Amino acid sequence: MKFKPLKDRVFVSYAEEEERTKGGLYVPDTAKEKPQKGKVEAVGSEVKELKVGDAVLFDKYSGSKVKMDDKEYLIIKEEDVLGIVEG
C-alpha cells in the first residue's frame, strides 16, 4: 500500500525498541525520554530538507501512529524532526 503525505508531513517507519540494562532488566517506556529513530518513507509537497530514505530522530510523542500492512508508521510534521542521522 502506498501513502502520500500532504503539505509539510513526513511518513516514517520505525520500530519501538525494547531496552534492557546490562543485567537484563527491561526498561519500561515511562522511564525512557530519548528521541526515537525512524526511516522516511514518503514526504509531502512542502517538505524542504528531508527525502525518502533518510534516517531521522524525532520526539517520542510526536505525530500520529498508523498501522498499514501490519506495520506501524508515524505521520509527523517536518518541524518535529530533530535531525538526520548520517553514517
C-alpha positions in Angstrom: 0.0 0.0 0.0 1.3 3.5 -0.9 0.8 6.6 1.2 1.5 10.2 0.1 1.6 12.7 3.0 0.2 16.2 2.4 2.0 19.6 2.7 4.7 19.5 5.4 4.0 16.0 6.7 6.5 13.1 6.7 5.6 9.4 6.7 8.1 7.5 8.8 8.6 3.8 9.5 10.0 2.9 12.9 10.2 0.2 15.5 9.8 0.8 19.2 13.0 -0.6 20.8 12.9 -2.7 23.9 15.7 -1.7 26.1 17.3 -3.8 28.7 20.0 -3.0 31.3 23.4 -4.8 31.3 21.9 -7.1 33.9 19.0 -8.0 31.6 16.2 -6.0 33.2 13.6 -4.5 30.9 13.3 -0.7 30.9 9.7 0.5 30.7 8.6 3.2 28.2 7.8 5.5 31.0 11.5 5.6 32.1 12.7 6.4 28.6 12.6 10.0 27.4 15.1 9.8 24.5 14.2 10.5 20.9 13.0 7.8 18.6 14.7 6.8 15.3 13.0 6.0 12.0 13.3 6.0 8.2 11.5 8.5 5.9 9.2 6.5 3.6 7.4 9.4 1.9 7.3 13.2 2.1 4.7 15.9 1.4 5.0 18.5 -1.3 6.1 21.3 1.1 8.9 19.3 2.8 12.2 21.0 2.1 15.0 19.3 4.0 14.1 15.6 4.1 14.0 13.0 1.4 12.8 9.4 1.2 15.4 7.0 2.8 16.7 9.5 5.4 17.2 8.1 8.9 15.8 10.6 11.3 15.3 11.3 15.0 12.1 12.6 16.4 10.5 13.2 19.8 8.8 10.1 21.4 5.4 11.7 21.5 5.4 13.3 18.0 2.8 12.8 15.3 0.1 10.2 14.8 0.7 6.5 14.7 -0.9 4.5 11.9 -0.9 0.8 11.1 -0.7 -0.3 7.4 0.1 -3.7 6.1 0.7 -5.0 9.7 3.5 -2.5 10.3 3.4 0.7 12.4 4.2 4.1 10.9 4.2 7.6 12.1 2.9 10.7 10.4 4.8 13.8 11.7 5.4 17.4 10.7 8.8 18.2 9.2 9.4 20.7 12.1 9.0 17.8 14.6 12.0 16.0 13.1 15.1 16.7 15.4 17.7 15.8 12.8 19.0 13.4 10.1 21.3 10.6 11.2 24.3 10.2 8.9 26.6 7.3 8.6 
